[in-house]
Amino acid sequence: MNRLKLVLSVALPLLLLVVVSPASANVLTNPGFESPTTPVAPPEYYGAGDGWTSFGGGIFTISSAVGVPPNSGNQLLKMFGGCCSGAWQQFACTPGETWNGGVWMRNDSFDLMAGGQTGAVNIEWIQADGNTQSTIIPFISNGTFTAATAPVDVWTLQPITGIAPADAAFARLVVITGDFDSDNGGPGGAPFFDDAFFEITGPVPVEETTWGQIKGLFR
């Protein structure tokens, strides 16, 4: 084998590795709560729509006709009441994987949050039975969107990132509300949610210096 063939036999697999390494992608179904379409009257329905498992009594998909502008599209999620109402989706995971998630939240003057009302986004780590939370790290939460601190009439990104513990077989993204900020009172008003995302961090890319090292073989 001549020197050029030897170099190419090393270089091409590395270049292919760079090309085919998958980018992170949103794994959620219906992340913007656009499906199914709301009826004309009333312009809402119970739950978060296709792909989501909804719980609690205070969760409705609404259209922009209600008077609250979506972050994108024509529909959004409204949640209200005491503990707890929300929706989730879950996906197979491997211990040690990093999962990034989040959702846009809005505290709108149409139904201003009050008291201890809080909007949160959680990652729950679920064991192999598909239901039981991890005994190592049951869940992590970004619950900083409260009636006392949330800006009004503006969409705010609430992100969350976590590493799957050793007993996790599924990663579950949860959007949820309740009167979690109990020091400031009971439930009041409603946080709005739109454009959720959940993704697994892709493989570490090949370092930029790799090709430089290969070129050095020609010298």
Backbone as a chain_set.jsonl record, in Angstrom:
{"seq": "MNRLKLVLSVALPLLLLVVVSPASANVLTNPGFESPTTPVAPPEYYGAGDGWTSFGGGIFTISSAVGVPPNSGNQLLKMFGGCCSGAWQQFACTPGETWNGGVWMRNDSFDLMAGGQTGAVNIEWIQADGNTQSTIIPFISNGTFTAATAPVDVWTLQPITGIAPADAAFARLVVITGDFDSDNGGPGGAPFFDDAFFEITGPVPVEETTWGQIKGLFR", "coords": {"N": [[0.852, -1.193, 0.0], [0.642, 2.192, -0.999], [1.832, 5.44, 0.185], [-0.144, 7.457, -0.076], [-2.557, 5.976, -0.306], [-2.549, 4.816, 2.205], [-2.832, 7.031, 3.879], [-5.372, 7.957, 3.056], [-6.928, 5.787, 3.82], [-6.962, 6.125, 6.513], [-7.922, 8.74, 6.82], [-10.467, 8.993, 5.505], [-12.452, 7.4, 6.938], [-12.522, 8.929, 9.301], [-13.426, 11.401, 8.372], [-15.939, 10.648, 7.454], [-17.091, 10.03, 9.88], [-17.419, 12.539, 10.992], [-19.323, 13.562, 9.236], [-21.594, 11.868, 9.402], [-22.329, 11.91, 12.054], [-25.033, 12.241, 14.17], [-27.116, 15.139, 14.572], [-28.512, 16.872, 17.412], [-31.975, 16.458, 17.968], [-35.354, 17.488, 18.249], [-37.365, 15.369, 20.017], [-40.006, 15.304, 20.661], [-43.475, 14.744, 20.093], [-45.848, 16.806, 18.545], [-44.91, 19.358, 19.663], [-45.623, 22.043, 19.796], [-48.271, 22.132, 20.491], [-50.245, 22.094, 18.498], [-51.924, 20.229, 17.436], [-54.733, 18.125, 17.972], [-56.559, 20.502, 15.881], [-58.143, 23.261, 17.454], [-61.67, 23.608, 18.148], [-64.033, 25.947, 16.653], [-65.821, 27.225, 18.39], [-66.313, 26.474, 21.73], [-62.994, 27.951, 21.492], [-61.096, 25.848, 22.343], [-59.867, 22.864, 24.01], [-59.869, 20.064, 26.299], [-56.747, 19.068, 27.727], [-53.394, 18.384, 26.382], [-53.255, 17.619, 23.78], [-52.318, 15.746, 20.779], [-49.931, 13.144, 21.245], [-49.201, 13.758, 23.849], [-49.511, 12.858, 27.323], [-51.922, 13.776, 29.44], [-52.708, 15.226, 32.647], [-54.606, 15.953, 35.65], [-57.095, 18.554, 36.27], [-56.897, 21.105, 35.246], [-55.963, 21.842, 32.517], [-55.701, 22.928, 29.283], [-55.773, 23.069, 25.758], [-55.615, 25.907, 23.779], [-56.691, 28.312, 21.293], [-55.325, 31.104, 19.414], [-57.444, 32.778, 19.197], [-58.561, 33.179, 21.633], [-57.223, 35.262, 22.774], [-54.648, 35.369, 23.718], [-51.42, 35.641, 22.533], [-49.741, 33.092, 20.74], [-46.425, 31.628, 21.124], [-45.441, 30.653, 18.765], [-47.06, 29.541, 15.726], [-50.585, 28.712, 15.962], [-51.77, 27.835, 18.253], [-51.712, 27.124, 21.82], [-50.806, 26.13, 25.181], [-52.739, 26.205, 28.087], [-52.594, 26.252, 31.584], [-53.775, 25.738, 34.917], [-54.691, 26.197, 38.433], [-54.503, 24.416, 41.645], [-52.124, 22.0, 42.968], [-52.118, 19.112, 41.015], [-51.651, 20.036, 37.599], [-50.847, 18.948, 34.322], [-48.707, 17.722, 31.637], [-47.063, 15.062, 29.812], [-44.351, 13.448, 28.016], [-42.47, 10.524, 27.251], [-39.298, 8.818, 26.726], [-37.089, 6.221, 25.628], [-34.011, 5.806, 27.314], [-30.469, 5.833, 28.079], [-28.385, 5.118, 30.848], [-26.277, 7.763, 31.908], [-26.56, 9.349, 29.672], [-27.012, 12.673, 28.429], [-29.734, 14.805, 28.623], [-31.508, 17.41, 27.134], [-33.966, 19.845, 27.666], [-36.99, 21.834, 27.58], [-39.306, 24.639, 27.625], [-41.333, 27.27, 26.339], [-42.714, 29.825, 28.309], [-45.441, 31.866, 29.464], [-46.672, 34.621, 31.232], [-49.55, 36.026, 31.211], [-51.43, 39.055, 30.899], [-54.056, 38.611, 30.352], [-54.908, 36.49, 31.952], [-53.668, 36.759, 34.612], [-51.01, 35.416, 36.546], [-51.114, 34.588, 40.036], [-50.714, 34.66, 43.644], [-49.428, 31.615, 44.816], [-48.996, 30.432, 42.389], [-47.251, 28.544, 39.976], [-45.301, 27.861, 37.115], [-43.725, 25.057, 35.699], [-41.022, 23.055, 34.367], [-40.069, 19.771, 34.093], [-37.711, 17.042, 34.27], [-38.254, 13.722, 34.533], [-36.825, 10.753, 35.718], [-37.263, 7.531, 34.739], [-37.77, 4.156, 35.679], [-37.283, 0.749, 34.381], [-39.846, -0.399, 34.283], [-41.458, 1.491, 33.236], [-42.975, 3.226, 34.712], [-42.211, 3.717, 37.411], [-40.347, 6.012, 39.305], [-36.851, 6.82, 39.267], [-34.727, 5.632, 41.869], [-32.46, 6.876, 42.509], [-32.105, 9.498, 41.354], [-35.0, 10.901, 41.306], [-36.353, 13.003, 39.884], [-35.703, 16.129, 38.181], [-36.107, 19.705, 38.321], [-37.145, 22.762, 36.833], [-38.47, 25.245, 38.303], [-38.83, 27.994, 38.362], [-40.539, 29.854, 37.318], [-42.667, 31.852, 38.526], [-45.585, 33.414, 40.063], [-44.675, 35.6, 41.427], [-42.265, 36.283, 40.216], [-42.266, 36.014, 37.402], [-42.039, 37.6, 34.236], [-44.396, 39.832, 32.632], [-46.636, 39.432, 29.928], [-44.829, 38.526, 27.978], [-42.963, 36.068, 26.232], [-41.01, 33.564, 27.759], [-38.147, 31.605, 27.827], [-37.79, 28.534, 29.431], [-35.428, 26.472, 30.381], [-34.079, 23.088, 30.822], [-31.729, 20.674, 31.937], [-30.342, 17.439, 32.233], [-28.62, 14.495, 33.496], [-28.982, 11.115, 32.846], [-29.585, 8.844, 35.47], [-28.125, 5.803, 36.925], [-30.135, 3.841, 37.146], [-32.064, 4.48, 35.305], [-34.341, 3.997, 32.651], [-35.977, 5.357, 31.021], [-36.517, 8.68, 29.892], [-38.446, 11.345, 30.91], [-40.224, 14.117, 29.887], [-41.851, 16.743, 31.487], [-44.395, 19.118, 31.594], [-45.835, 21.393, 33.796], [-48.102, 22.716, 36.281], [-48.956, 24.342, 39.387], [-49.753, 25.331, 42.778], [-47.069, 25.817, 43.811], [-45.344, 27.634, 44.967], [-45.757, 28.119, 47.818], [-45.345, 29.888, 49.907], [-46.245, 32.3, 49.049], [-48.959, 32.107, 48.856], [-52.097, 30.571, 47.716], [-53.395, 28.951, 44.709], [-53.634, 30.846, 41.609], [-54.658, 32.512, 38.676], [-53.073, 31.749, 35.453], [-50.354, 30.094, 33.995], [-49.042, 30.08, 30.643], [-48.061, 27.883, 27.977], [-45.773, 26.958, 25.372], [-44.228, 25.583, 22.415], [-42.445, 23.377, 23.294], [-39.457, 21.42, 23.922], [-37.301, 18.557, 23.62], [-34.406, 16.752, 23.803], [-31.711, 14.52, 23.099], [-28.31, 14.783, 23.862], [-26.017, 14.781, 21.218], [-23.327, 12.632, 19.847], [-19.897, 13.311, 20.768], [-18.218, 15.594, 18.733], [-15.579, 15.07, 16.272], [-12.371, 16.394, 16.98], [-11.173, 19.567, 15.792], [-8.486, 19.548, 15.196], [-7.863, 17.099, 14.156], [-7.85, 16.715, 11.301], [-5.727, 18.322, 10.655], [-3.653, 16.885, 11.785], [-3.685, 14.668, 10.139], [-3.005, 15.809, 7.663], [-0.418, 16.339, 8.244], [0.903, 14.0, 7.735], [1.575, 14.05, 5.073], [3.793, 15.622, 4.86]], "CA": [[0.0, 0.0, 0.0], [1.478, 3.387, -1.017], [1.596, 6.375, 1.283], [-1.413, 8.147, -0.272], [-3.639, 5.062, 0.054], [-2.502, 4.639, 3.645], [-3.406, 8.236, 4.488], [-6.803, 7.984, 2.793], [-7.578, 4.745, 4.601], [-7.129, 6.682, 7.855], [-8.646, 10.007, 6.791], [-11.851, 8.912, 5.069], [-13.367, 7.017, 8.025], [-12.668, 10.04, 10.236], [-14.281, 12.404, 7.749], [-17.289, 10.11, 7.469], [-17.57, 10.139, 11.244], [-17.876, 13.91, 11.159], [-20.499, 13.803, 8.41], [-22.77, 11.092, 9.77], [-22.691, 12.069, 13.454], [-26.353, 12.877, 14.167], [-27.323, 16.337, 15.377], [-29.607, 16.77, 18.357], [-33.265, 16.743, 17.348], [-36.485, 17.48, 19.166], [-38.041, 14.08, 19.896], [-41.398, 15.438, 21.076], [-44.592, 14.824, 19.163], [-46.729, 17.949, 18.795], [-44.276, 20.206, 20.686], [-46.261, 23.358, 19.864], [-49.683, 21.981, 20.867], [-51.014, 22.505, 17.325], [-52.73, 19.117, 16.937], [-55.597, 18.535, 16.878], [-56.975, 21.899, 15.817], [-59.242, 23.587, 18.356], [-62.921, 23.983, 17.481], [-64.272, 27.389, 16.538], [-66.472, 27.697, 19.609], [-65.264, 27.378, 22.213], [-61.701, 27.668, 20.841], [-60.259, 25.144, 23.317], [-60.265, 21.518, 24.4], [-59.111, 19.57, 27.447], [-55.52, 18.326, 27.503], [-52.32, 18.968, 25.581], [-53.357, 17.187, 22.387], [-51.648, 14.538, 20.286], [-48.588, 12.822, 21.703], [-49.02, 14.054, 25.27], [-50.36, 12.281, 28.358], [-52.319, 14.898, 30.287], [-53.23, 14.876, 33.975], [-55.178, 17.082, 36.37], [-58.275, 19.135, 35.645], [-56.684, 22.46, 34.76], [-55.052, 21.861, 31.381], [-56.476, 23.098, 28.064], [-55.189, 23.642, 24.554], [-56.449, 27.011, 23.327], [-56.212, 28.967, 20.084], [-55.032, 32.529, 19.558], [-58.708, 33.505, 19.237], [-58.87, 33.491, 23.03], [-56.659, 36.575, 23.063], [-53.25, 35.256, 24.134], [-50.639, 35.307, 21.334], [-48.804, 31.969, 20.885], [-45.026, 31.902, 20.801], [-45.442, 30.393, 17.327], [-48.25, 28.806, 15.339], [-51.895, 29.288, 16.273], [-52.316, 27.266, 19.487], [-50.83, 27.092, 22.976], [-51.331, 25.369, 26.31], [-53.073, 26.958, 29.294], [-52.75, 25.397, 32.753], [-54.132, 26.531, 36.101], [-55.177, 25.464, 39.593], [-53.558, 23.893, 42.625], [-51.344, 20.843, 42.568], [-51.246, 19.571, 39.929], [-52.086, 19.738, 36.242], [-49.692, 18.956, 33.439], [-48.661, 16.756, 30.53], [-45.717, 14.51, 29.66], [-43.953, 12.451, 27.027], [-41.249, 9.859, 27.697], [-38.511, 8.179, 25.681], [-36.042, 5.335, 26.127], [-32.71, 6.445, 27.518], [-29.376, 5.018, 28.607], [-27.69, 5.819, 31.93], [-25.14, 8.58, 31.511], [-26.918, 10.271, 28.599], [-27.457, 14.01, 28.789], [-30.967, 15.214, 27.96], [-31.826, 18.835, 27.214], [-35.374, 20.105, 27.417], [-37.464, 23.16, 27.945], [-40.566, 25.097, 27.071], [-41.569, 28.706, 26.476], [-43.821, 30.114, 29.221], [-45.932, 33.244, 29.405], [-47.569, 35.135, 32.27], [-50.262, 37.005, 30.385], [-52.384, 39.903, 31.617], [-55.377, 38.039, 30.115], [-55.215, 35.67, 33.138], [-52.403, 36.974, 35.311], [-50.681, 34.515, 37.647], [-51.206, 35.218, 41.351], [-50.491, 33.773, 44.778], [-48.301, 30.688, 44.708], [-49.017, 29.736, 41.096], [-45.92, 28.335, 39.394], [-45.152, 27.011, 35.94], [-42.462, 24.331, 35.814], [-40.69, 21.996, 33.416], [-39.308, 18.751, 34.821], [-37.309, 15.772, 33.675], [-38.368, 12.593, 35.45], [-36.08, 9.566, 35.296], [-38.191, 6.425, 34.961], [-37.157, 2.836, 35.625], [-37.616, -0.114, 33.246], [-41.27, -0.735, 34.232], [-42.141, 2.558, 32.523], [-43.801, 4.05, 35.605], [-41.574, 4.026, 38.69], [-39.229, 6.948, 39.228], [-35.526, 6.403, 39.733], [-34.46, 5.762, 43.313], [-31.219, 7.648, 42.651], [-32.56, 10.868, 41.101], [-36.357, 10.736, 40.774], [-36.635, 14.025, 38.879], [-35.129, 17.453, 38.35], [-37.154, 20.656, 37.989], [-36.958, 24.201, 36.727], [-39.726, 25.805, 38.78], [-38.546, 29.398, 38.69], [-41.53, 30.732, 36.694], [-43.676, 32.021, 39.568], [-46.372, 34.645, 40.001], [-43.896, 36.691, 42.018], [-41.049, 36.612, 39.468], [-42.407, 35.888, 35.954], [-42.384, 38.832, 33.518], [-45.769, 39.865, 32.127], [-46.905, 39.643, 28.499], [-43.659, 38.206, 27.168], [-42.604, 34.657, 26.282], [-39.73, 33.342, 28.426], [-37.673, 30.223, 27.711], [-37.442, 27.857, 30.682], [-34.711, 25.252, 29.976], [-33.672, 22.132, 31.849], [-30.761, 19.689, 31.444], [-29.985, 16.459, 33.242], [-27.92, 13.271, 33.1], [-29.745, 9.946, 33.275], [-28.911, 8.037, 36.491], [-27.805, 4.409, 36.595], [-31.314, 2.972, 37.094], [-33.053, 5.071, 34.402], [-34.573, 3.387, 31.339], [-36.745, 6.321, 30.253], [-36.474, 10.096, 30.253], [-39.806, 11.878, 30.749], [-40.351, 15.569, 29.996], [-43.13, 17.096, 32.083], [-44.762, 20.513, 31.806], [-46.716, 21.247, 34.952], [-48.381, 23.884, 37.108], [-49.567, 24.136, 40.693], [-49.414, 26.399, 43.721], [-45.839, 25.312, 44.421], [-44.714, 28.715, 45.734], [-46.774, 28.218, 48.87], [-45.096, 31.036, 50.793], [-46.963, 33.456, 48.514], [-50.39, 31.858, 48.823], [-52.644, 29.467, 46.944], [-53.374, 29.095, 43.25], [-54.267, 32.011, 41.015], [-54.252, 32.773, 37.306], [-52.652, 30.615, 34.638], [-49.23, 30.188, 33.062], [-49.256, 29.538, 29.304], [-46.898, 27.114, 27.527], [-45.71, 26.747, 23.93], [-42.952, 25.203, 21.794], [-41.588, 22.555, 24.143], [-38.46, 20.625, 23.209], [-36.609, 17.534, 24.403], [-33.41, 16.181, 22.898], [-30.542, 13.884, 23.683], [-27.08, 15.347, 23.335], [-25.401, 13.892, 20.244], [-21.955, 12.22, 20.123], [-18.889, 14.366, 20.754], [-17.628, 15.672, 17.391], [-14.136, 14.933, 16.14], [-11.706, 17.66, 17.184], [-10.743, 20.223, 14.565], [-7.073, 19.295, 14.939], [-7.676, 15.778, 13.565], [-7.459, 16.799, 9.906], [-4.389, 18.882, 10.635], [-2.725, 15.814, 12.072], [-3.621, 13.817, 8.964], [-2.24, 16.511, 6.648], [1.001, 16.271, 8.615], [1.493, 12.792, 7.182], [2.051, 14.327, 3.725], [5.027, 16.391, 4.888]], "C": [[0.886, 1.241, 0.0], [1.03, 4.368, 0.046], [0.257, 7.087, 1.154], [-2.589, 7.259, 0.123], [-3.701, 4.856, 1.564], [-3.157, 5.827, 4.34], [-4.911, 8.268, 4.281], [-7.541, 6.933, 3.596], [-7.793, 5.193, 6.037], [-8.067, 7.868, 7.823], [-10.119, 9.836, 6.481], [-12.802, 8.44, 6.16], [-13.581, 8.148, 9.011], [-13.575, 11.119, 9.67], [-15.73, 11.935, 7.723], [-17.899, 10.202, 8.854], [-18.115, 11.531, 11.507], [-19.194, 14.123, 10.429], [-21.731, 13.121, 8.969], [-23.138, 11.226, 11.232], [-24.005, 12.823, 13.548], [-26.394, 14.113, 15.039], [-28.466, 16.085, 16.341], [-30.901, 17.163, 17.662], [-34.351, 16.669, 18.407], [-37.275, 16.19, 18.966], [-39.528, 14.161, 20.229], [-42.346, 15.385, 19.881], [-45.446, 16.03, 19.535], [-46.147, 18.911, 19.85], [-44.93, 21.573, 20.851], [-47.747, 23.312, 20.141], [-50.626, 22.426, 19.733], [-51.981, 21.426, 16.843], [-53.425, 18.386, 18.092], [-55.957, 20.015, 16.945], [-58.151, 22.135, 16.756], [-60.513, 23.884, 17.565], [-63.082, 25.505, 17.435], [-64.876, 27.942, 17.824], [-66.827, 26.505, 20.494], [-63.906, 26.991, 21.601], [-60.706, 27.002, 21.798], [-60.73, 23.703, 23.449], [-59.377, 21.067, 25.559], [-57.846, 18.856, 26.996], [-54.569, 19.02, 26.55], [-52.319, 18.481, 24.141], [-52.517, 15.966, 22.066], [-50.244, 14.381, 20.862], [-48.354, 12.992, 23.188], [-49.965, 13.228, 26.141], [-50.662, 13.386, 29.352], [-52.857, 14.408, 31.627], [-53.709, 16.138, 34.685], [-56.321, 17.708, 35.591], [-58.044, 20.472, 34.974], [-55.695, 22.539, 33.616], [-55.873, 21.869, 30.092], [-55.591, 23.627, 26.947], [-56.133, 24.713, 24.043], [-55.869, 27.598, 22.038], [-55.968, 30.445, 20.357], [-56.306, 33.369, 19.614], [-59.109, 33.878, 20.657], [-58.333, 34.871, 23.408], [-55.238, 36.569, 23.561], [-52.42, 34.854, 22.912], [-49.707, 34.131, 21.582], [-47.37, 32.426, 20.637], [-44.772, 31.658, 19.321], [-46.704, 29.615, 17.004], [-49.527, 29.514, 15.752], [-52.485, 28.777, 17.577], [-51.249, 27.238, 20.578], [-51.534, 26.351, 24.1], [-51.558, 26.302, 27.49], [-53.249, 25.973, 30.444], [-52.986, 26.258, 33.994], [-54.513, 25.604, 37.246], [-54.073, 25.004, 40.521], [-52.913, 22.624, 42.124], [-52.239, 19.652, 42.212], [-51.948, 19.275, 38.618], [-50.871, 19.814, 35.338], [-49.813, 17.925, 32.339], [-47.226, 16.277, 30.367], [-45.609, 13.621, 28.429], [-42.663, 11.814, 27.526], [-40.625, 9.022, 26.591], [-37.446, 7.301, 26.322], [-34.732, 6.093, 26.248], [-31.714, 5.435, 28.065], [-28.702, 5.787, 29.733], [-26.452, 6.556, 31.432], [-25.423, 9.531, 30.373], [-27.33, 11.63, 29.166], [-28.673, 14.37, 27.95], [-31.22, 16.693, 28.214], [-33.297, 19.024, 26.884], [-35.736, 21.527, 27.772], [-38.787, 23.471, 27.296], [-40.627, 26.61, 27.252], [-42.809, 28.901, 27.346], [-44.179, 31.595, 29.152], [-46.878, 33.512, 30.575], [-48.318, 36.296, 31.634], [-51.3, 37.776, 31.207], [-53.824, 39.463, 31.378], [-55.846, 37.214, 31.314], [-53.965, 35.639, 34.013], [-52.207, 35.992, 36.464], [-50.706, 35.275, 38.973], [-50.907, 34.188, 42.424], [-49.259, 32.91, 44.593], [-48.212, 29.964, 43.381], [-47.627, 29.715, 40.463], [-46.035, 27.481, 38.142], [-43.792, 26.339, 36.001], [-42.29, 23.369, 34.643], [-39.744, 21.043, 34.136], [-38.787, 17.68, 33.867], [-37.426, 14.724, 34.762], [-37.586, 11.42, 34.87], [-36.878, 8.344, 35.717], [-37.467, 5.087, 34.789], [-37.782, 1.972, 34.522], [-39.096, -0.489, 33.173], [-42.099, 0.354, 33.553], [-42.949, 3.495, 33.387], [-43.078, 4.537, 36.85], [-40.394, 4.964, 38.5], [-37.943, 6.319, 39.753], [-35.423, 6.563, 41.243], [-33.197, 6.577, 43.572], [-31.512, 9.134, 42.487], [-33.96, 10.756, 40.509], [-36.691, 11.742, 39.666], [-35.822, 15.271, 39.188], [-36.151, 18.452, 37.826], [-36.602, 22.058, 37.803], [-38.311, 24.827, 37.048], [-39.598, 27.263, 39.155], [-39.568, 30.372, 38.099], [-42.726, 30.868, 37.636], [-44.444, 33.321, 39.378], [-45.572, 35.844, 40.495], [-42.754, 37.151, 41.121], [-41.222, 36.637, 37.951], [-42.731, 37.239, 35.31], [-43.772, 38.708, 32.88], [-45.79, 40.161, 30.631], [-45.672, 39.471, 27.629], [-43.373, 36.711, 27.313], [-41.184, 34.506, 26.831], [-39.341, 31.874, 28.302], [-37.253, 29.698, 29.074], [-36.767, 26.526, 30.336], [-34.419, 24.329, 31.159], [-32.754, 21.093, 31.216], [-30.413, 18.72, 32.566], [-29.299, 15.242, 32.643], [-28.653, 12.073, 33.684], [-28.97, 9.135, 34.312], [-28.826, 6.564, 36.107], [-29.024, 3.509, 36.477], [-32.399, 3.509, 36.159], [-33.119, 4.316, 33.08], [-35.349, 4.33, 30.423], [-36.511, 7.728, 30.802], [-37.842, 10.683, 29.936], [-39.774, 13.393, 30.913], [-41.762, 15.902, 30.458], [-43.276, 18.617, 32.11], [-45.902, 20.506, 32.813], [-46.967, 22.589, 35.616], [-49.043, 23.456, 38.408], [-49.202, 25.314, 41.581], [-48.174, 25.991, 44.529], [-45.129, 26.365, 45.275], [-45.628, 29.068, 46.899], [-46.554, 29.387, 49.826], [-45.86, 32.275, 50.339], [-48.452, 33.211, 48.33], [-50.776, 30.68, 47.966], [-52.617, 29.731, 45.457], [-54.061, 30.371, 42.792], [-53.755, 32.251, 39.608], [-53.733, 31.532, 36.607], [-51.388, 30.926, 33.866], [-49.599, 29.545, 31.724], [-47.949, 28.928, 28.8], [-46.951, 26.963, 26.004], [-44.315, 26.264, 23.544], [-41.997, 24.505, 22.759], [-40.549, 21.835, 23.296], [-37.787, 19.665, 24.175], [-35.668, 16.829, 23.453], [-32.295, 15.532, 23.694], [-29.31, 14.503, 23.045], [-26.413, 14.333, 22.421], [-23.981, 13.517, 20.631], [-20.988, 13.395, 20.039], [-18.238, 14.411, 19.379], [-16.126, 15.474, 17.412], [-13.492, 16.302, 16.275], [-11.196, 18.229, 15.869], [-9.297, 19.891, 14.2], [-6.829, 17.961, 14.236], [-7.19, 15.874, 12.124], [-6.068, 17.394, 9.767], [-3.334, 17.826, 10.886], [-2.573, 14.889, 10.869], [-2.78, 14.487, 7.875], [-0.728, 16.44, 6.937], [1.687, 15.045, 8.068], [2.062, 13.006, 5.782], [3.403, 15.014, 3.732], [6.228, 15.491, 4.889]], "O": [[1.768, 1.378, 0.849], [0.013, 4.179, 0.714], [-0.419, 7.305, 2.159], [-3.512, 7.712, 0.8], [-4.786, 4.735, 2.133], [-3.941, 5.654, 5.274], [-5.658, 8.569, 5.213], [-8.674, 7.166, 4.016], [-8.7, 4.705, 6.711], [-8.922, 8.003, 8.698], [-10.955, 10.47, 7.127], [-13.876, 9.023, 6.309], [-14.69, 8.326, 9.515], [-14.397, 11.687, 10.389], [-16.647, 12.727, 7.943], [-19.101, 10.429, 8.987], [-19.145, 11.69, 12.163], [-20.088, 14.792, 10.947], [-22.804, 13.721, 9.011], [-24.176, 10.703, 11.638], [-24.096, 13.946, 13.053], [-25.792, 14.148, 16.112], [-29.29, 15.197, 16.123], [-30.92, 18.096, 16.858], [-34.266, 15.878, 19.346], [-37.797, 15.94, 17.879], [-40.238, 13.166, 20.087], [-42.052, 15.91, 18.807], [-45.734, 16.25, 20.712], [-46.826, 19.24, 20.823], [-44.816, 22.196, 21.906], [-48.426, 24.334, 20.043], [-51.66, 23.048, 19.977], [-52.777, 21.675, 15.938], [-52.779, 18.059, 19.088], [-55.691, 20.688, 17.941], [-59.054, 21.303, 16.845], [-60.439, 24.362, 16.433], [-62.353, 26.242, 18.098], [-64.48, 29.011, 18.29], [-67.561, 25.615, 20.064], [-63.698, 25.834, 21.236], [-59.616, 27.522, 22.035], [-61.844, 23.361, 23.052], [-58.29, 21.603, 25.777], [-57.859, 18.126, 26.005], [-54.867, 20.074, 25.989], [-51.465, 18.891, 23.355], [-52.064, 15.248, 22.957], [-49.478, 15.34, 20.956], [-47.406, 12.428, 23.735], [-51.09, 12.936, 25.737], [-49.761, 13.878, 30.032], [-53.395, 13.305, 31.724], [-53.279, 17.246, 34.366], [-56.501, 17.434, 34.405], [-58.893, 20.937, 34.214], [-54.684, 23.232, 33.725], [-56.643, 20.944, 29.832], [-54.767, 24.516, 27.158], [-57.328, 24.461, 23.887], [-54.692, 27.399, 21.735], [-56.357, 30.969, 21.401], [-56.27, 34.529, 20.025], [-59.907, 34.793, 20.859], [-58.907, 35.563, 24.249], [-54.663, 37.63, 23.807], [-52.694, 33.816, 22.309], [-48.943, 34.16, 22.547], [-47.131, 33.467, 20.025], [-43.984, 32.366, 18.694], [-47.353, 29.084, 17.905], [-49.565, 30.738, 15.879], [-53.563, 29.211, 17.983], [-50.051, 27.315, 20.303], [-52.706, 25.991, 23.988], [-50.683, 27.09, 27.85], [-53.962, 24.979, 30.311], [-52.461, 27.366, 34.102], [-54.642, 24.393, 37.067], [-52.885, 25.169, 40.244], [-53.13, 22.217, 40.983], [-53.045, 19.228, 43.04], [-52.759, 18.351, 38.544], [-49.976, 20.632, 35.548], [-50.871, 17.331, 32.131], [-46.284, 16.981, 30.731], [-46.596, 13.123, 27.886], [-41.847, 12.486, 28.156], [-41.297, 8.577, 25.661], [-36.96, 7.592, 27.414], [-34.39, 6.914, 25.397], [-32.079, 4.328, 28.459], [-28.465, 6.988, 29.598], [-25.68, 6.028, 30.632], [-24.627, 10.433, 30.113], [-27.919, 11.717, 30.243], [-28.651, 14.258, 26.725], [-31.157, 17.168, 29.348], [-33.811, 18.432, 25.934], [-34.896, 22.315, 28.207], [-39.323, 22.679, 26.52], [-40.052, 27.162, 28.19], [-43.825, 28.234, 27.152], [-43.351, 32.447, 28.832], [-47.773, 32.716, 30.86], [-47.795, 37.405, 31.528], [-51.956, 37.219, 32.088], [-54.725, 39.881, 32.105], [-57.028, 37.229, 31.659], [-53.296, 34.612, 34.129], [-53.119, 35.762, 37.259], [-50.363, 36.456, 39.028], [-50.851, 32.989, 42.15], [-48.183, 33.404, 44.256], [-47.456, 29.003, 43.24], [-46.928, 30.727, 40.42], [-46.777, 26.498, 38.113], [-42.799, 26.991, 36.325], [-43.257, 22.931, 34.02], [-38.742, 21.464, 34.714], [-39.355, 17.448, 32.8], [-36.771, 14.824, 35.8], [-37.676, 11.132, 33.677], [-37.14, 8.142, 36.902], [-36.661, 4.914, 33.876], [-38.693, 2.411, 33.82], [-39.57, -0.864, 32.1], [-43.295, 0.174, 33.32], [-43.545, 4.448, 32.886], [-43.312, 5.659, 37.3], [-39.544, 4.74, 37.638], [-37.967, 5.404, 40.576], [-35.963, 7.508, 41.82], [-32.899, 6.927, 44.714], [-31.205, 9.935, 43.37], [-34.091, 10.533, 39.306], [-37.248, 11.37, 38.632], [-35.32, 15.449, 40.298], [-36.976, 18.104, 36.982], [-35.703, 22.486, 38.527], [-39.184, 24.927, 36.186], [-40.18, 27.718, 40.14], [-39.485, 31.576, 38.342], [-43.68, 30.095, 37.554], [-44.022, 34.21, 38.639], [-45.772, 36.968, 40.032], [-42.308, 38.292, 41.24], [-40.392, 37.233, 37.264], [-43.611, 37.952, 35.793], [-44.252, 37.603, 32.625], [-45.061, 41.022, 30.139], [-45.494, 40.196, 26.65], [-43.526, 36.153, 28.4], [-40.272, 35.226, 26.424], [-40.132, 30.994, 28.64], [-36.467, 30.326, 29.783], [-37.454, 25.552, 30.03], [-34.499, 24.726, 32.321], [-32.979, 20.677, 30.08], [-30.214, 19.128, 33.71], [-29.384, 14.99, 31.441], [-28.914, 12.026, 34.886], [-27.819, 8.771, 34.07], [-29.384, 6.138, 35.096], [-28.966, 2.501, 35.773], [-33.538, 3.044, 36.211], [-32.092, 4.029, 32.464], [-35.381, 4.14, 29.208], [-36.333, 7.93, 32.003], [-38.341, 10.535, 28.82], [-39.348, 13.9, 31.951], [-42.744, 15.411, 29.9], [-42.388, 19.321, 32.59], [-46.83, 19.705, 32.699], [-46.141, 23.497, 35.526], [-49.608, 22.367, 38.515], [-48.433, 26.189, 41.183], [-48.225, 25.842, 45.75], [-44.395, 26.021, 46.202], [-46.194, 30.16, 46.962], [-47.495, 29.825, 50.487], [-46.099, 33.189, 51.128], [-49.139, 34.024, 47.712], [-49.932, 29.892, 47.539], [-51.909, 30.622, 44.988], [-54.937, 30.908, 43.469], [-52.549, 32.199, 39.368], [-53.916, 30.412, 37.082], [-51.34, 31.925, 33.148], [-50.371, 28.587, 31.678], [-46.864, 29.393, 29.149], [-48.029, 26.856, 25.419], [-43.343, 26.508, 24.259], [-40.888, 24.978, 23.008], [-40.737, 21.658, 22.092], [-37.709, 19.917, 25.377], [-36.093, 16.355, 22.4], [-31.98, 15.942, 24.811], [-29.271, 14.722, 21.834], [-26.256, 13.169, 22.786], [-23.466, 14.016, 21.632], [-21.239, 14.361, 19.318], [-17.752, 13.389, 18.896], [-15.475, 15.682, 18.436], [-14.013, 17.28, 15.738], [-10.834, 17.491, 14.953], [-8.924, 19.946, 13.028], [-5.719, 17.705, 13.767], [-6.231, 15.2, 11.749], [-5.315, 17.019, 8.869], [-2.258, 17.852, 10.288], [-1.483, 14.383, 10.6], [-1.949, 13.84, 7.238], [0.106, 16.473, 6.033], [2.911, 15.024, 7.941], [2.926, 12.249, 5.341], [4.102, 14.999, 2.718], [7.361, 15.974, 4.911]]}, "num_chains": 1, "name": "protein.A"}
